[in-house]
Amino acid sequence: MNDQIVPVDSKLFYVWLVNGLWSIVVAVVACVMAAVFLPWWVPIAVGVAAVIGIVWWVIVAYRQVKNLGYAIRDNDLLIQRGIMFRSTTVVPFGRMQFVDVSSGPVSRLFGLATVELHTASASSDATIPGLPAEDADHLRELLAQRGETHLAGL
């Protein structure tokens, strides 16, 4: 049994930062609009709030990446995530219907992919973001093989 938690690639943090740039663009546009149409102090307040929000988001995103990982055990896959609200998801191999690997343009730029596990229950699907693309493909094959083995044993 291998209970060793495998962390995701730290480059996931940069993927989340790049994807979060849209929020920064909205904050800048809000500051500009506030400067044009509202009293002088409103853009300053919006700007300060935006900077505080961005710094907070960067810190939280960094810590979330550090607290995200998975472990392949004898009969299931364990996924852990979260900082304040820790979440542990256990997906038995026999319950897996299929396993997908996907990656968006930013993830591909950093060489990362997401493994998506699908089960019979829509509420129990699980994802592991931030894996190197080659590792994600290998994990997909391993999980599919173990799923077939456990399903045949039912």
MODELLER restraints for C-alpha pairs under 7 A, 6 or more apart:
rsr = mdl.restraints
at = mdl.atoms
rsr.add(forms.Gaussian(group=physical.xy_distance, feature=features.Distance(at['CA:1:A'], at['CA:73:A']), mean=5.29, stdev=0.5))
rsr.add(forms.Gaussian(group=physical.xy_distance, feature=features.Distance(at['CA:1:A'], at['CA:74:A']), mean=5.22, stdev=0.5))
rsr.add(forms.Gaussian(group=physical.xy_distance, feature=features.Distance(at['CA:2:A'], at['CA:71:A']), mean=6.85, stdev=0.5))
rsr.add(forms.Gaussian(group=physical.xy_distance, feature=features.Distance(at['CA:2:A'], at['CA:72:A']), mean=6.13, stdev=0.5))
rsr.add(forms.Gaussian(group=physical.xy_distance, feature=features.Distance(at['CA:2:A'], at['CA:73:A']), mean=5.10, stdev=0.5))
rsr.add(forms.Gaussian(group=physical.xy_distance, feature=features.Distance(at['CA:3:A'], at['CA:71:A']), mean=5.67, stdev=0.5))
rsr.add(forms.Gaussian(group=physical.xy_distance, feature=features.Distance(at['CA:3:A'], at['CA:72:A']), mean=6.89, stdev=0.5))
rsr.add(forms.Gaussian(group=physical.xy_distance, feature=features.Distance(at['CA:3:A'], at['CA:73:A']), mean=6.02, stdev=0.5))
rsr.add(forms.Gaussian(group=physical.xy_distance, feature=features.Distance(at['CA:4:A'], at['CA:71:A']), mean=5.83, stdev=0.5))
rsr.add(forms.Gaussian(group=physical.xy_distance, feature=features.Distance(at['CA:5:A'], at['CA:69:A']), mean=5.79, stdev=0.5))
rsr.add(forms.Gaussian(group=physical.xy_distance, feature=features.Distance(at['CA:5:A'], at['CA:70:A']), mean=5.18, stdev=0.5))
rsr.add(forms.Gaussian(group=physical.xy_distance, feature=features.Distance(at['CA:5:A'], at['CA:71:A']), mean=4.75, stdev=0.5))
rsr.add(forms.Gaussian(group=physical.xy_distance, feature=features.Distance(at['CA:6:A'], at['CA:69:A']), mean=5.20, stdev=0.5))
rsr.add(forms.Gaussian(group=physical.xy_distance, feature=features.Distance(at['CA:6:A'], at['CA:70:A']), mean=5.22, stdev=0.5))
rsr.add(forms.Gaussian(group=physical.xy_distance, feature=features.Distance(at['CA:6:A'], at['CA:71:A']), mean=5.94, stdev=0.5))
rsr.add(forms.Gaussian(group=physical.xy_distance, feature=features.Distance(at['CA:7:A'], at['CA:68:A']), mean=5.99, stdev=0.5))
rsr.add(forms.Gaussian(group=physical.xy_distance, feature=features.Distance(at['CA:7:A'], at['CA:69:A']), mean=4.16, stdev=0.5))
rsr.add(forms.Gaussian(group=physical.xy_distance, feature=features.Distance(at['CA:7:A'], at['CA:70:A']), mean=6.65, stdev=0.5))
rsr.add(forms.Gaussian(group=physical.xy_distance, feature=features.Distance(at['CA:8:A'], at['CA:68:A']), mean=6.22, stdev=0.5))
rsr.add(forms.Gaussian(group=physical.xy_distance, feature=features.Distance(at['CA:8:A'], at['CA:69:A']), mean=5.51, stdev=0.5))
rsr.add(forms.Gaussian(group=physical.xy_distance, feature=features.Distance(at['CA:8:A'], at['CA:130:A']), mean=5.33, stdev=0.5))
rsr.add(forms.Gaussian(group=physical.xy_distance, feature=features.Distance(at['CA:8:A'], at['CA:131:A']), mean=5.55, stdev=0.5))
rsr.add(forms.Gaussian(group=physical.xy_distance, feature=features.Distance(at['CA:9:A'], at['CA:130:A']), mean=5.47, stdev=0.5))
rsr.add(forms.Gaussian(group=physical.xy_distance, feature=features.Distance(at['CA:9:A'], at['CA:131:A']), mean=5.68, stdev=0.5))
rsr.add(forms.Gaussian(group=physical.xy_distance, feature=features.Distance(at['CA:9:A'], at['CA:132:A']), mean=6.75, stdev=0.5))
rsr.add(forms.Gaussian(group=physical.xy_distance, feature=features.Distance(at['CA:10:A'], at['CA:65:A']), mean=6.65, stdev=0.5))
rsr.add(forms.Gaussian(group=physical.xy_distance, feature=features.Distance(at['CA:11:A'], at['CA:110:A']), mean=6.81, stdev=0.5))
rsr.add(forms.Gaussian(group=physical.xy_distance, feature=features.Distance(at['CA:12:A'], at['CA:65:A']), mean=6.72, stdev=0.5))
rsr.add(forms.Gaussian(group=physical.xy_distance, feature=features.Distance(at['CA:12:A'], at['CA:130:A']), mean=4.92, stdev=0.5))
rsr.add(forms.Gaussian(group=physical.xy_distance, feature=features.Distance(at['CA:13:A'], at['CA:61:A']), mean=6.43, stdev=0.5))
rsr.add(forms.Gaussian(group=physical.xy_distance, feature=features.Distance(at['CA:13:A'], at['CA:62:A']), mean=5.79, stdev=0.5))
rsr.add(forms.Gaussian(group=physical.xy_distance, feature=features.Distance(at['CA:13:A'], at['CA:65:A']), mean=6.11, stdev=0.5))
rsr.add(forms.Gaussian(group=physical.xy_distance, feature=features.Distance(at['CA:15:A'], at['CA:106:A']), mean=6.10, stdev=0.5))
rsr.add(forms.Gaussian(group=physical.xy_distance, feature=features.Distance(at['CA:15:A'], at['CA:107:A']), mean=6.00, stdev=0.5))
rsr.add(forms.Gaussian(group=physical.xy_distance, feature=features.Distance(at['CA:27:A'], at['CA:50:A']), mean=6.18, stdev=0.5))
rsr.add(forms.Gaussian(group=physical.xy_distance, feature=features.Distance(at['CA:31:A'], at['CA:43:A']), mean=5.12, stdev=0.5))
rsr.add(forms.Gaussian(group=physical.xy_distance, feature=features.Distance(at['CA:31:A'], at['CA:46:A']), mean=6.11, stdev=0.5))
rsr.add(forms.Gaussian(group=physical.xy_distance, feature=features.Distance(at['CA:31:A'], at['CA:47:A']), mean=6.09, stdev=0.5))
rsr.add(forms.Gaussian(group=physical.xy_distance, feature=features.Distance(at['CA:34:A'], at['CA:42:A']), mean=6.36, stdev=0.5))
rsr.add(forms.Gaussian(group=physical.xy_distance, feature=features.Distance(at['CA:34:A'], at['CA:43:A']), mean=5.13, stdev=0.5))
rsr.add(forms.Gaussian(group=physical.xy_distance, feature=features.Distance(at['CA:35:A'], at['CA:43:A']), mean=5.20, stdev=0.5))
rsr.add(forms.Gaussian(group=physical.xy_distance, feature=features.Distance(at['CA:63:A'], at['CA:83:A']), mean=6.93, stdev=0.5))
rsr.add(forms.Gaussian(group=physical.xy_distance, feature=features.Distance(at['CA:64:A'], at['CA:82:A']), mean=5.89, stdev=0.5))
rsr.add(forms.Gaussian(group=physical.xy_distance, feature=features.Distance(at['CA:64:A'], at['CA:83:A']), mean=6.13, stdev=0.5))
rsr.add(forms.Gaussian(group=physical.xy_distance, feature=features.Distance(at['CA:67:A'], at['CA:81:A']), mean=5.52, stdev=0.5))
rsr.add(forms.Gaussian(group=physical.xy_distance, feature=features.Distance(at['CA:67:A'], at['CA:82:A']), mean=6.06, stdev=0.5))
rsr.add(forms.Gaussian(group=physical.xy_distance, feature=features.Distance(at['CA:67:A'], at['CA:83:A']), mean=6.62, stdev=0.5))
rsr.add(forms.Gaussian(group=physical.xy_distance, feature=features.Distance(at['CA:68:A'], at['CA:80:A']), mean=5.68, stdev=0.5))
rsr.add(forms.Gaussian(group=physical.xy_distance, feature=features.Distance(at['CA:68:A'], at['CA:81:A']), mean=4.43, stdev=0.5))
rsr.add(forms.Gaussian(group=physical.xy_distance, feature=features.Distance(at['CA:68:A'], at['CA:82:A']), mean=6.92, stdev=0.5))
rsr.add(forms.Gaussian(group=physical.xy_distance, feature=features.Distance(at['CA:69:A'], at['CA:79:A']), mean=5.92, stdev=0.5))
rsr.add(forms.Gaussian(group=physical.xy_distance, feature=features.Distance(at['CA:69:A'], at['CA:80:A']), mean=5.45, stdev=0.5))
rsr.add(forms.Gaussian(group=physical.xy_distance, feature=features.Distance(at['CA:69:A'], at['CA:81:A']), mean=6.67, stdev=0.5))
rsr.add(forms.Gaussian(group=physical.xy_distance, feature=features.Distance(at['CA:70:A'], at['CA:78:A']), mean=5.44, stdev=0.5))
rsr.add(forms.Gaussian(group=physical.xy_distance, feature=features.Distance(at['CA:70:A'], at['CA:79:A']), mean=4.31, stdev=0.5))
rsr.add(forms.Gaussian(group=physical.xy_distance, feature=features.Distance(at['CA:70:A'], at['CA:80:A']), mean=6.06, stdev=0.5))
rsr.add(forms.Gaussian(group=physical.xy_distance, feature=features.Distance(at['CA:71:A'], at['CA:77:A']), mean=5.91, stdev=0.5))
rsr.add(forms.Gaussian(group=physical.xy_distance, feature=features.Distance(at['CA:71:A'], at['CA:78:A']), mean=5.11, stdev=0.5))
rsr.add(forms.Gaussian(group=physical.xy_distance, feature=features.Distance(at['CA:71:A'], at['CA:79:A']), mean=6.58, stdev=0.5))
rsr.add(forms.Gaussian(group=physical.xy_distance, feature=features.Distance(at['CA:72:A'], at['CA:78:A']), mean=6.45, stdev=0.5))
rsr.add(forms.Gaussian(group=physical.xy_distance, feature=features.Distance(at['CA:75:A'], at['CA:92:A']), mean=5.91, stdev=0.5))
rsr.add(forms.Gaussian(group=physical.xy_distance, feature=features.Distance(at['CA:75:A'], at['CA:93:A']), mean=5.92, stdev=0.5))
rsr.add(forms.Gaussian(group=physical.xy_distance, feature=features.Distance(at['CA:76:A'], at['CA:90:A']), mean=6.47, stdev=0.5))
rsr.add(forms.Gaussian(group=physical.xy_distance, feature=features.Distance(at['CA:76:A'], at['CA:91:A']), mean=5.41, stdev=0.5))
rsr.add(forms.Gaussian(group=physical.xy_distance, feature=features.Distance(at['CA:76:A'], at['CA:92:A']), mean=4.00, stdev=0.5))
rsr.add(forms.Gaussian(group=physical.xy_distance, feature=features.Distance(at['CA:76:A'], at['CA:93:A']), mean=5.00, stdev=0.5))
rsr.add(forms.Gaussian(group=physical.xy_distance, feature=features.Distance(at['CA:77:A'], at['CA:90:A']), mean=5.63, stdev=0.5))
rsr.add(forms.Gaussian(group=physical.xy_distance, feature=features.Distance(at['CA:77:A'], at['CA:91:A']), mean=5.19, stdev=0.5))
rsr.add(forms.Gaussian(group=physical.xy_distance, feature=features.Distance(at['CA:77:A'], at['CA:92:A']), mean=6.33, stdev=0.5))
rsr.add(forms.Gaussian(group=physical.xy_distance, feature=features.Distance(at['CA:78:A'], at['CA:88:A']), mean=6.85, stdev=0.5))
rsr.add(forms.Gaussian(group=physical.xy_distance, feature=features.Distance(at['CA:78:A'], at['CA:89:A']), mean=5.65, stdev=0.5))
rsr.add(forms.Gaussian(group=physical.xy_distance, feature=features.Distance(at['CA:78:A'], at['CA:90:A']), mean=4.48, stdev=0.5))
rsr.add(forms.Gaussian(group=physical.xy_distance, feature=features.Distance(at['CA:78:A'], at['CA:91:A']), mean=6.49, stdev=0.5))
rsr.add(forms.Gaussian(group=physical.xy_distance, feature=features.Distance(at['CA:79:A'], at['CA:88:A']), mean=5.61, stdev=0.5))
rsr.add(forms.Gaussian(group=physical.xy_distance, feature=features.Distance(at['CA:79:A'], at['CA:89:A']), mean=5.02, stdev=0.5))
rsr.add(forms.Gaussian(group=physical.xy_distance, feature=features.Distance(at['CA:79:A'], at['CA:90:A']), mean=6.40, stdev=0.5))
rsr.add(forms.Gaussian(group=physical.xy_distance, feature=features.Distance(at['CA:80:A'], at['CA:87:A']), mean=5.69, stdev=0.5))
rsr.add(forms.Gaussian(group=physical.xy_distance, feature=features.Distance(at['CA:80:A'], at['CA:88:A']), mean=4.51, stdev=0.5))
rsr.add(forms.Gaussian(group=physical.xy_distance, feature=features.Distance(at['CA:80:A'], at['CA:89:A']), mean=6.44, stdev=0.5))
rsr.add(forms.Gaussian(group=physical.xy_distance, feature=features.Distance(at['CA:81:A'], at['CA:87:A']), mean=5.30, stdev=0.5))
rsr.add(forms.Gaussian(group=physical.xy_distance, feature=features.Distance(at['CA:81:A'], at['CA:88:A']), mean=6.62, stdev=0.5))
rsr.add(forms.Gaussian(group=physical.xy_distance, feature=features.Distance(at['CA:93:A'], at['CA:146:A']), mean=6.13, stdev=0.5))
rsr.add(forms.Gaussian(group=physical.xy_distance, feature=features.Distance(at['CA:93:A'], at['CA:147:A']), mean=4.48, stdev=0.5))
rsr.add(forms.Gaussian(group=physical.xy_distance, feature=features.Distance(at['CA:93:A'], at['CA:150:A']), mean=6.14, stdev=0.5))
rsr.add(forms.Gaussian(group=physical.xy_distance, feature=features.Distance(at['CA:94:A'], at['CA:147:A']), mean=5.19, stdev=0.5))
rsr.add(forms.Gaussian(group=physical.xy_distance, feature=features.Distance(at['CA:94:A'], at['CA:150:A']), mean=4.79, stdev=0.5))
rsr.add(forms.Gaussian(group=physical.xy_distance, feature=features.Distance(at['CA:94:A'], at['CA:151:A']), mean=4.70, stdev=0.5))
rsr.add(forms.Gaussian(group=physical.xy_distance, feature=features.Distance(at['CA:95:A'], at['CA:119:A']), mean=5.68, stdev=0.5))
rsr.add(forms.Gaussian(group=physical.xy_distance, feature=features.Distance(at['CA:95:A'], at['CA:120:A']), mean=6.93, stdev=0.5))
rsr.add(forms.Gaussian(group=physical.xy_distance, feature=features.Distance(at['CA:96:A'], at['CA:117:A']), mean=6.69, stdev=0.5))
rsr.add(forms.Gaussian(group=physical.xy_distance, feature=features.Distance(at['CA:96:A'], at['CA:118:A']), mean=5.86, stdev=0.5))
rsr.add(forms.Gaussian(group=physical.xy_distance, feature=features.Distance(at['CA:96:A'], at['CA:119:A']), mean=4.67, stdev=0.5))
rsr.add(forms.Gaussian(group=physical.xy_distance, feature=features.Distance(at['CA:96:A'], at['CA:147:A']), mean=5.97, stdev=0.5))
rsr.add(forms.Gaussian(group=physical.xy_distance, feature=features.Distance(at['CA:97:A'], at['CA:118:A']), mean=5.65, stdev=0.5))
rsr.add(forms.Gaussian(group=physical.xy_distance, feature=features.Distance(at['CA:97:A'], at['CA:119:A']), mean=5.06, stdev=0.5))
rsr.add(forms.Gaussian(group=physical.xy_distance, feature=features.Distance(at['CA:97:A'], at['CA:120:A']), mean=6.61, stdev=0.5))
rsr.add(forms.Gaussian(group=physical.xy_distance, feature=features.Distance(at['CA:98:A'], at['CA:117:A']), mean=6.36, stdev=0.5))
rsr.add(forms.Gaussian(group=physical.xy_distance, feature=features.Distance(at['CA:98:A'], at['CA:118:A']), mean=5.44, stdev=0.5))
rsr.add(forms.Gaussian(group=physical.xy_distance, feature=features.Distance(at['CA:98:A'], at['CA:144:A']), mean=6.84, stdev=0.5))
rsr.add(forms.Gaussian(group=physical.xy_distance, feature=features.Distance(at['CA:99:A'], at['CA:115:A']), mean=6.98, stdev=0.5))
rsr.add(forms.Gaussian(group=physical.xy_distance, feature=features.Distance(at['CA:99:A'], at['CA:116:A']), mean=5.66, stdev=0.5))
rsr.add(forms.Gaussian(group=physical.xy_distance, feature=features.Distance(at['CA:99:A'], at['CA:117:A']), mean=4.70, stdev=0.5))
rsr.add(forms.Gaussian(group=physical.xy_distance, feature=features.Distance(at['CA:99:A'], at['CA:118:A']), mean=6.11, stdev=0.5))
rsr.add(forms.Gaussian(group=physical.xy_distance, feature=features.Distance(at['CA:99:A'], at['CA:140:A']), mean=5.92, stdev=0.5))
rsr.add(forms.Gaussian(group=physical.xy_distance, feature=features.Distance(at['CA:99:A'], at['CA:144:A']), mean=6.55, stdev=0.5))
rsr.add(forms.Gaussian(group=physical.xy_distance, feature=features.Distance(at['CA:100:A'], at['CA:115:A']), mean=5.74, stdev=0.5))
rsr.add(forms.Gaussian(group=physical.xy_distance, feature=features.Distance(at['CA:100:A'], at['CA:116:A']), mean=4.96, stdev=0.5))
rsr.add(forms.Gaussian(group=physical.xy_distance, feature=features.Distance(at['CA:100:A'], at['CA:117:A']), mean=6.54, stdev=0.5))
rsr.add(forms.Gaussian(group=physical.xy_distance, feature=features.Distance(at['CA:100:A'], at['CA:140:A']), mean=6.91, stdev=0.5))
rsr.add(forms.Gaussian(group=physical.xy_distance, feature=features.Distance(at['CA:101:A'], at['CA:113:A']), mean=6.51, stdev=0.5))
rsr.add(forms.Gaussian(group=physical.xy_distance, feature=features.Distance(at['CA:101:A'], at['CA:114:A']), mean=5.54, stdev=0.5))
rsr.add(forms.Gaussian(group=physical.xy_distance, feature=features.Distance(at['CA:101:A'], at['CA:115:A']), mean=4.59, stdev=0.5))
rsr.add(forms.Gaussian(group=physical.xy_distance, feature=features.Distance(at['CA:101:A'], at['CA:116:A']), mean=6.13, stdev=0.5))
rsr.add(forms.Gaussian(group=physical.xy_distance, feature=features.Distance(at['CA:101:A'], at['CA:136:A']), mean=6.62, stdev=0.5))
rsr.add(forms.Gaussian(group=physical.xy_distance, feature=features.Distance(at['CA:101:A'], at['CA:137:A']), mean=6.81, stdev=0.5))
rsr.add(forms.Gaussian(group=physical.xy_distance, feature=features.Distance(at['CA:102:A'], at['CA:113:A']), mean=5.63, stdev=0.5))
rsr.add(forms.Gaussian(group=physical.xy_distance, feature=features.Distance(at['CA:102:A'], at['CA:114:A']), mean=5.25, stdev=0.5))
rsr.add(forms.Gaussian(group=physical.xy_distance, feature=features.Distance(at['CA:102:A'], at['CA:115:A']), mean=6.62, stdev=0.5))
rsr.add(forms.Gaussian(group=physical.xy_distance, feature=features.Distance(at['CA:103:A'], at['CA:112:A']), mean=6.83, stdev=0.5))
rsr.add(forms.Gaussian(group=physical.xy_distance, feature=features.Distance(at['CA:103:A'], at['CA:113:A']), mean=4.61, stdev=0.5))
rsr.add(forms.Gaussian(group=physical.xy_distance, feature=features.Distance(at['CA:103:A'], at['CA:114:A']), mean=5.99, stdev=0.5))
rsr.add(forms.Gaussian(group=physical.xy_distance, feature=features.Distance(at['CA:107:A'], at['CA:113:A']), mean=6.21, stdev=0.5))
rsr.add(forms.Gaussian(group=physical.xy_distance, feature=features.Distance(at['CA:111:A'], at['CA:132:A']), mean=5.86, stdev=0.5))
rsr.add(forms.Gaussian(group=physical.xy_distance, feature=features.Distance(at['CA:111:A'], at['CA:133:A']), mean=5.86, stdev=0.5))
rsr.add(forms.Gaussian(group=physical.xy_distance, feature=features.Distance(at['CA:112:A'], at['CA:130:A']), mean=5.48, stdev=0.5))
rsr.add(forms.Gaussian(group=physical.xy_distance, feature=features.Distance(at['CA:112:A'], at['CA:131:A']), mean=5.29, stdev=0.5))
rsr.add(forms.Gaussian(group=physical.xy_distance, feature=features.Distance(at['CA:112:A'], at['CA:132:A']), mean=4.44, stdev=0.5))
rsr.add(forms.Gaussian(group=physical.xy_distance, feature=features.Distance(at['CA:112:A'], at['CA:133:A']), mean=4.96, stdev=0.5))
rsr.add(forms.Gaussian(group=physical.xy_distance, feature=features.Distance(at['CA:113:A'], at['CA:129:A']), mean=6.35, stdev=0.5))
rsr.add(forms.Gaussian(group=physical.xy_distance, feature=features.Distance(at['CA:113:A'], at['CA:130:A']), mean=5.79, stdev=0.5))
rsr.add(forms.Gaussian(group=physical.xy_distance, feature=features.Distance(at['CA:113:A'], at['CA:131:A']), mean=5.36, stdev=0.5))
rsr.add(forms.Gaussian(group=physical.xy_distance, feature=features.Distance(at['CA:113:A'], at['CA:132:A']), mean=6.08, stdev=0.5))
rsr.add(forms.Gaussian(group=physical.xy_distance, feature=features.Distance(at['CA:113:A'], at['CA:133:A']), mean=5.02, stdev=0.5))
rsr.add(forms.Gaussian(group=physical.xy_distance, feature=features.Distance(at['CA:113:A'], at['CA:136:A']), mean=6.30, stdev=0.5))
rsr.add(forms.Gaussian(group=physical.xy_distance, feature=features.Distance(at['CA:114:A'], at['CA:127:A']), mean=6.72, stdev=0.5))
rsr.add(forms.Gaussian(group=physical.xy_distance, feature=features.Distance(at['CA:114:A'], at['CA:128:A']), mean=5.53, stdev=0.5))
rsr.add(forms.Gaussian(group=physical.xy_distance, feature=features.Distance(at['CA:114:A'], at['CA:129:A']), mean=4.13, stdev=0.5))
rsr.add(forms.Gaussian(group=physical.xy_distance, feature=features.Distance(at['CA:114:A'], at['CA:130:A']), mean=5.99, stdev=0.5))
rsr.add(forms.Gaussian(group=physical.xy_distance, feature=features.Distance(at['CA:114:A'], at['CA:131:A']), mean=6.28, stdev=0.5))
rsr.add(forms.Gaussian(group=physical.xy_distance, feature=features.Distance(at['CA:114:A'], at['CA:136:A']), mean=6.88, stdev=0.5))
rsr.add(forms.Gaussian(group=physical.xy_distance, feature=features.Distance(at['CA:115:A'], at['CA:127:A']), mean=5.60, stdev=0.5))
rsr.add(forms.Gaussian(group=physical.xy_distance, feature=features.Distance(at['CA:115:A'], at['CA:128:A']), mean=5.11, stdev=0.5))
rsr.add(forms.Gaussian(group=physical.xy_distance, feature=features.Distance(at['CA:115:A'], at['CA:129:A']), mean=6.37, stdev=0.5))
rsr.add(forms.Gaussian(group=physical.xy_distance, feature=features.Distance(at['CA:115:A'], at['CA:136:A']), mean=6.07, stdev=0.5))
rsr.add(forms.Gaussian(group=physical.xy_distance, feature=features.Distance(at['CA:115:A'], at['CA:140:A']), mean=6.93, stdev=0.5))
rsr.add(forms.Gaussian(group=physical.xy_distance, feature=features.Distance(at['CA:116:A'], at['CA:126:A']), mean=5.95, stdev=0.5))
rsr.add(forms.Gaussian(group=physical.xy_distance, feature=features.Distance(at['CA:116:A'], at['CA:127:A']), mean=4.44, stdev=0.5))
rsr.add(forms.Gaussian(group=physical.xy_distance, feature=features.Distance(at['CA:116:A'], at['CA:128:A']), mean=6.54, stdev=0.5))
rsr.add(forms.Gaussian(group=physical.xy_distance, feature=features.Distance(at['CA:117:A'], at['CA:125:A']), mean=5.61, stdev=0.5))
rsr.add(forms.Gaussian(group=physical.xy_distance, feature=features.Distance(at['CA:117:A'], at['CA:126:A']), mean=5.17, stdev=0.5))
rsr.add(forms.Gaussian(group=physical.xy_distance, feature=features.Distance(at['CA:117:A'], at['CA:127:A']), mean=6.09, stdev=0.5))
rsr.add(forms.Gaussian(group=physical.xy_distance, feature=features.Distance(at['CA:118:A'], at['CA:125:A']), mean=4.85, stdev=0.5))
rsr.add(forms.Gaussian(group=physical.xy_distance, feature=features.Distance(at['CA:118:A'], at['CA:126:A']), mean=6.89, stdev=0.5))
rsr.add(forms.Gaussian(group=physical.xy_distance, feature=features.Distance(at['CA:119:A'], at['CA:125:A']), mean=5.74, stdev=0.5))
